[in-house]
Amino acid sequence: MSEKSTGGGDLPGRTVGERFRTVDGEILRALAEAGLSWLRTNLQTVNTLNVFPVPDGDTGTNMTLTMQSAFEEIKGSDEMSIGKVAHALAHGALMGARGNSGVILSQLWRGFARTLDNLPSMDAGTFARALGEARDTAYKGVVHPVEGTILTVSKDIASAATAALQNGASSAYDVLEQVVLAADVSVQKTPELLPVLKEAGVVDAGGKGLFFLLEGMLRSIKGEPLDQPIMVVQPLSALALEGASEAIEPGQDWEVVIDFKPHGPLELHSFYRRLETMGTSIQLGEGDGMYRMHIHVPDNTEYEPIQYIRSLGTITNIALENLMEQMMDKARQSENGGVVLAPVTAGHIAAVTVVPGSGFARVFASLGAGAIVNGGQTMNPSTEEILSACDRVATDKVVILPNNKNITLAARQASELSTKRVAVVPTHSVPQGIAALLALDPEADLDRAVEAMTAASRSIRGGELTVATRSVEMDGIHVRQGQVIGLLDDRLCASGDDMAQVLTQLLERASAAEAELVTMYYGTPLSEEKAEALADAARQAWPALEVEVVEGGQPHYHLILSIE
C-alpha cells in the first residue's frame, strides 16, 4: 500500500497508511460525503438504467436523496466514534429512504452500523464483518430477494472483503480497493442473473448506484475529482425537463436545455470540458442527427452555453427555466409538508395514500382518504414522509396504499416505525389503490379490512400509455425510440406510432370485450380533448364497454387505465 499523501479533499492530511489502517468517525463522515458527491454526480447515469424504455427512471434520484438524508444526520458533527457516526448515518438513511433501492440502501447502513455499535474505530477485519452484516440485514429486509440486483452486489462485496483479509489486507483502505473492484464486476454480471436486465440491455440500476457510492469513497482517498461525471450520451428522449430541481447545487440558478444540429462531427470530450467551465448537471442526448444539451448555470450566465453551442451548430430549440423560482413555487404549493389531511373519526381506520397528480388527489379525497401524500414515479416519498402522514391522522388504526411497487418497501418501513397500528395494502398502481379504498370499511377490524382491500385491489387490471425513451425488443414487442408504448399489468404489450392504435392493442390484450368499465386517467402530457378522442376510439371498438375519462394529472404517462 502506498504511503504517499493523497490530497483527498476534506479528509485529514495524513498518509494513506496512517489514515486508513483504521477508520474513525471523522474519516467515515468524510467518506460518506464523498460517496454522496460521486453518486449525485452520476445520478442521471443510474436513472437511465430502466428495464422498460419509459421516461421515469428514478433509482439514482432515490438513492441520492436517501444518502443525502443520511449525511444530513452527521453533517457538521465532531463525533469521533465510528459506531455513533454509523448509527446516525443509518438513522438518516432509514427516515429518508425513497424507493426500493433507497430502502435497501438504508438497510445496508443499518447492518453496517450494527457491527460497529459503540466502537471508536474499525480496522480491516471489522470492516469486512460490517459489510457481511450489511448484506445479511438487507436480504432479511426483502420478503422475496431477487438475485441480479443491489442485493447481489452487496453479497459480492462482502465476499470480496473477506477474501481481501485472507489475502493479507491489513488496512481498511486495502479492503475498500477490493470492494470497489468487486462491485464493478458484480454490476456487470447482473444481466446474467436477471433475464429481464439482459433482455433490456441494461445492468441493475440499484447495484450501479451502490458501486458509485463506494467508488466515490475510494476516489476521494486517491484525490480524484468527484464532480466530473462519467461521460454518457443518452437517447435524446431520455432527457426529461421536469423534476430537474430535485438537487440544485448552490449557485446554480438556471436550467438551460438546447436542441441543436452540429455543423460537423461533435468532439465529445472537448465539448464536455468546455461545458464544465460554465456549470454543472451536464447531460447530453443524441438522436437522428440531433443533440440535446442540459446544464445548470449561475444567474446572469444563462446565455453563455447558448452562445457556445451557436458556434458549433444550428440551434433548433432553447428552454430556459429558473430553478430557484421552481423551488419556491414547489414550496408554496406544498401544504402540510406535501400531505393533505381529511377529517377522520377517532377509532376508525384511516387510509394514507400516495398519489402522483392533482386529479388523482381529488379522486382519493372524494373517496374518503384520511391523508394524501404527493408521490409516484420519479417522486417517491420518503419513509419519513409516509410515517408523518400516518402519525398525523386522528386515529390509531391506519392502512397505507403505496399505489406503486417502488414505494411499497418505504411504506412497510414506515408501518414498522409508527407507534400506531399500521398495515400496508400492497397496491401496485393507482387504479388498484382506488379499488382498495372503495372496499374500506372504516369501522371494521384492521386485519379484516386489509384482507378485503387487498382482494379488491387484485380485481383490477392496470394499463399505461407513454413514449419510449430507447429502442428495444422485450416480451416479443419491437419498440423504436419515440414510439408510443402500452404496458398492461407492468408488462410491455403494444407499440406503434399512433396512440389510438396502441390503446386498442392494449385493451385487446386486456380482454376488453369481457370488461364492463375502463377508466382513462389522463396525465400532463395529454389534453382533455385528446383523451376524449382516445376514449371515443375505444367506445367505437367496443360499443358495449363503458369508458370514462378523468383527469389524473400524472407526469410522464399520457394515460393510466383501470380495467374492470
N, C-alpha and C positions, 0 to 999 in steps of 0.2 A: 504494500500500500504506500502510495506516495506521501512524503512528509511536507510537501510544499504548501504554501498558503494558497487558498482557492479564490479569495476575493468574492465570497458568496453573499453579496448584497447585505442584508440586515443581520446576517449571522455574526456572532462574535469573532474577532480577528485572531484565531488560533490556527495551528496546523490541522490538517485533516486528521492525523492520528490522535492528536490531543483532544480534538473536538468530538470525534465520533467513535472513539473506543467505547465510551458510554455516552448516553444521551440524557440530558436532564430536561426539566420543564421549559427552560428558556430556549433550548435548541428545538424541542418539539414544537413550540409556538412558532418559531421561525420557519420550520419545515412545513407546518400546516399552512402558513400564509403563502409559502412558495408553491405548494401543491395547488392551492386555490387559484393563485395567479395564472399558473400554466393551464389549469382546467378551464378557467374563464377565457383565456386567450384562444383556446381550441374548442370553445363551446359550439360554434357552428359546424365544425367538422363532425362532432359527435351527433349533433341534431340531424344531419343529413343521412345518418345510417338507419333510415327507416326500412323496415321489411317491406311494407306496402309503399307504392310510389305516390303517397299522399302528402299534402303540404302542411303537416302538423308535427314534424319531428320535435320532440321536446326533452329527450333524455339528457342532453348536455345542459339545457337550462335547468332541469330539475336537480341534477347532481351539483351544479354550480351554486344554486340557491340553497341547497341543503348544506353544502360545505361552507357557504358564506354565513349561514346561521350558526354553524358550529364554531367558526372562527370568531364571531362576534362575542361568544362567551368568554374568550380568553384574550381578546384584543385589549392591549393596554395593561394587562396583568403583569405583576412582577413575581408571580409564583414560580418557585424553583423546583418543586416536586413534580416529577413527570407523572406520577399517579394522579395527583389532583388536576393537573392540566388535561390529562387524557379523559378523566371523568367529566370535566367541564366541556371538552370537545364533544364527547358522546351525548351529553345532555342537550347541547345546542343542536346537534345533528338530529336527535330524536324529535325535538319540538319543531324544527324547521324542515323535516323530511317531506319531500314532494315527489309524487310518482313512485312507481315500484322500485326504480333504480335508486331514488333518494332514500327510500325506507331501508333497502338492503344496505346502502352505504352507512346509514345510521346504525344498523345492527353490527356492521363490521367494526365501527368505532366502539360500540358498546362492549363487544367481546374483547377488543384490544385493551380497553380500559380496565376490564375485569381482571386481567392478568397482572397489570401494573399496580392496581389498587393504590396503596399508600407508599409505594416505593419512591425513593428520591431520584433514582435514575435507572436506566436499563442498559445492559450490555448486550452482546451479540446473542447469547443464549436466551435472555429474557425477550428480546425482540422476536426471535423465532417462535417462542412459546406464545407470545401475544398474537402473532399472526395466525397460529393454529387455533387459538380460542376465538379469534375474529371469524375465521372460517366456520367453526362449529356453531357459533351463535347465529350467523347469517343463515346457514342451512336450516337450523331449527326454527327460524322465524318465518319460513315459507312452507305452506301446507304441502304443496306438491313441487319440490325442487326440480328444475329443468336444467340439464347439462347443456353447455354451449352458451352460457350466459355469464353474467358477472359473478355468479356463484362458482362456476368452474374456474374462473380466473383467480378468485380468492383461494380456492383449493390448491391451484398450481403454484401460487406464490408462497403459500405456507409450506408446501413440499420443497420448493426451491430454497427457502430459508433453512430448513432442516438439513438439506443436502449441503448447503454452504458451511454449516457448522461442522459436519462430518468431514468436509474437505479442508478444514483448518481455518475458517474465517474467525478472526479474533476481535473484530470490531463491528459495531452497528453499521458502519459505512460499507464494509465488505458484504454484509448481508443485504443491504439495500441495493447494491450494484447487481447482485444475482437476482433479487426480487424483481427489479425493473426489466431485466433481460427475460425472465420467465413470464412476466405479464405480457410482454410484447409477443412472445411465441404463442402463449395461450390464446390471446385475442385472435391471432391469425388462424388458429386451429378451430375456432368456434363454428365456422360453417360446416366442418366435417362432423360435428357433434349434433348440430341442429339443422336438419334439412331445409327448413324454411329460409334460413340465412343463405345457404348455398344457392337455393333457387332464386333468391332475390339479388344475389351477387354482392352481399354486404357482410361485414363482421358484426359481432354483437356490440350495440351502442353502449350499454352499461359497462361491459368489460373494457371497452376503449376508454370510457371516462375514468375508470379506476386506474388504467395504465397511465393516462395523462396526469392524474393526481400524484402517483408515485414518481413518475418521471420528472415532474416539476420539483419535487424534493431533491432528487439527485442532481438536476440541472443547477439548482441554487448552490449546492455544495461545490460543484465544478466551476461556478462563476459564469455559467451560460445564461443568456438573456431569457426572460420569461414573458416578454411582451411581443414576440415576433412569431405569429402562428405558422404552423407547417402549411406550406402553400398548397391549397386545394382549389381547383377550378370546378365549381359546382355546375349542375344543369341550370340553365338560365331561370327556369320557373321555380327553382328551389329557394331563390332569394325572396323571402317574404318581407314586405314593408311594415306590416303591423307587428306590434309587440317588441319593437327594437329597443324600447327604453327600459326593458327589464333590468339591465345592468349598465347604467350610463356611467362612464368614467368621469371623474372630476375634471371640469373644464371643457368637456365635450358637449357642446350646446346644440349642434345641428346634425341631422342625418341627411346625407346627400346621396341620391341614387341617380345614376346616369346610364342610359342605354346609348350605345354607340357602335358604329361600324369602323374598324381601323382602316387606315389608308393602305397598310401592308401588314406583314406578319407582326404580331404583338409579342415583344420580348418580355416574358412574364416576370423574370427576376428583377430587371431594372424597373419595370412598371411598379412592382410591389415596393421596391426600395424608395422610389420617388414618393409613393403614397404614404409610406411610413413617416416621412418628414412632415406630413400635413395633419395626420390624425390617427385614429385607432378603429377597431372593429371592422377591419378591411375584409371585404368579401368580393369574390369575382365569379360571375356566372357566364356560361357560354352556350350558344345555341343558334344554329343556322346562320353562321357568319356574323352574329350579333353578340356583343358583350354587355353585361350589366355590372357596374361597379357600385359598391356600397361602402360608405365611410362615415365615421363620426368626427366632426371637426369643431374647433373652438369658435366662439362668437366672433363675427366680423371677418372670418376666413372661409365662409361657406362657398364663396365663388372661386376659390383657388383651385380645387380639383376640377371645376368646370373648365377653367382656362387651360389647365394642363391637358385634359383629355381632348379639348378642341384642337390642340396641336398634334394629336395622334390620329384623329379620325373625324368622322361626321357624327355629330350628336343627334339622336333621334327623339330622345325624351329625357326630361330632368324632373326629379321630385325632390323638394326641399321640405323638411319637417323640423320644427323647433322642438327638440327633445325635452327641454325644461318645461315648456308650456304643456306638452303632453303629460308630463308627470304631475303638474299642478292640476290639470283637468281630471286626471285619474284620482287624485286626492280629493278634489271637490265632489266627484261623483260617488265616492266610496263612503257610505253611511254605516255606522256601527262596525267599522273595520271590515267592510265588504259583506257583512251579514245582515240580512233583512229578517226582522223578527215579527212574528204574528202572535196574537193572544192565544194562550194555551191554558186549559183548565188544570189546576193542580191535581196531581194524582193520575191524570190521563197520560196516554202515550203521545209524545210529540215526535214528528218526523223532521230530521235535519237532512236537507237535500242539496246536492251540488248541481248547479245548472250553468250552461255555457252561454246564455244570452238573455236579453231583457224580455223577449217574448216568452221564452220558457219560464222565466221567473214569474211572469204574470199567470201562466197556466198553473204552476205549482202553488202559488199563493191562493188562487181561486179554489184549489182542491184542499186547502187547509193545512199546508205545510207549516210547521212551527218555526222553522228557520231556513233561510235560503242563503247558501254560500256561493258566491260567484266563482266559477271554475269549470274546467273541461279540458279538451285537448289544447296543448301549448300553454295552459294556465292552471296547472294542477294546484289546488290549495294545499297548504302545509298541514302536518299533523296538528300543530298548534291552532291554526285557524278553524279546523273542524272541531277540535276539542273545545275551543272558546264558544262556538255555536251551541254545542251540547250543554255547556255549563250555564249558558245564559237563558235558555228556555226555562219557563217557570214550572217545571215538573221534574221528578226524579226518574222518569222512565222515557227512554229515547231510542228511536231507531234511526240509523244513518243510511241514506240512499246515495251511494257514491256516483252512480249513473255512468261509470267509466271504469274499465278494467284497471287502468293505470292509477286510479285513486283508491282502489279497494284496500291495499295494504296500509295506506296512511289512515284510512277510516278505521281499520281494525286496531291500529296502533293507538288512535285517539280513544277508542272504546275501552282499551285496557288501561289507559291513563286516567279516565274520568272516575270521579267518586260516585257517579250515578250508575243506575242500571242501564247500560247502553249495549245495543245489539246492532249488527250490520246486516242489512239485506243486500246481498252481492249483485246489485243491478249493474249490468254492463253497458247500458245505453239509456238515454233519456226516455225513450218510449217505455222501456222496462220500468223505469222509475215512476212514470205516470201510472202504469198499470198497478204497481205495488202500492202506491199511495191511495188509489181508488179502493184498494182492498183493506185499508187500515181501519180497524175498529178501535178507536182511542180508549175505550173502556175495557178492552179485552186483556187477558193475561199476556204479558210481554212475549213469552215463548210461543204461544199460540198465534199471536199477531204476526210475529216474524215468519212462522211457518206458512200462514195464509198469504202474506205479502210475497214471499219467495215463490210460492206456487203461481200466483197471479203474474208475476214478472216473467216467468218462463213460458207463459202462454202467448207472448208477443214476439213476433219476428221483426227484426230491425234492418233497415237499409240506409245506405248513404250514397250520395252523388257528389263527386268533386272532380278536380282536374289533375291528371297525372303529372308528377314532377320529374319523372325519368322514364325511359323506355325499358321494358322488362317483359318477360314471359313468366307468368305464375298461374298455377292451377289450370293450365291449359289455355289461358287467356293471353293473347298478344296485346301489348299496350305500347303505344308511342307517346313520348313526352308531349304534353299539351292536349292529349285526348281526354274526353270525359270518361270517367270510370265509375262503375257501380259496385258496391260491396253489400253483400247480404249476410247477416249474422257474422260479420268480421271476416268474410271470405270474398276475394275478388271474383266477380261473376259476370261482368259485362264491360265492354269498352267500345268506343266509337267517337265519331266526330259530331254527332247530333245528340243533344241532351235528351230529347223526347224519345229517340230510338233506344238509348241506353236505359232510360227509365222503363220502357216497355220490356226490354230484355230482363231487367232486374225483377220486375213484377211477374213475368212469366216463370222465372226460376223460383219465385216465392209462391207459385200456385195461386195467383190472384183470382183465378176463376172459382176457387173454393173459399176465398176470403169474403168477409162481409164488409169490412171497413178498412180504408187506407187513409191515414192522416199524414199530410205532407207539411212538414215544418221547414219553412224556407229561411235561409241564412242571409248574412250581409252581402255575399257575392251575387244575390239574385233579387230582382224586383218582385213586388207582389203581382204585377201584371204577367211577368214571365212565369211565375209559379202557377198562376191560374191557367195559363195556356198549357202548361205541362199537365195540370190536373185534368183539363179538357181532353187531352190526348189519352190519358188513362181511362176516362169515362167512355170515350169513343171505343176503345179497345175492349172494355168490359162494361157494357151498359148496366148490368145488374149490380155493379160494385159501387158502394158509396165512397166518395172521395172528398175529404175535407182539406182545406188549406188554412194553415195557422202560421203566424209569424213566430219564428224561433229566435232569430237574432244571433245565431251561432256564427263564428268566423270560419273561414276555410271551406266548409261544407255547404254546397248550394242547397241540398235537401237532406233532411233526416226523416226517414219514413217509419211509421208504425203500421204494421200489417197484422190484422186480427180477423 
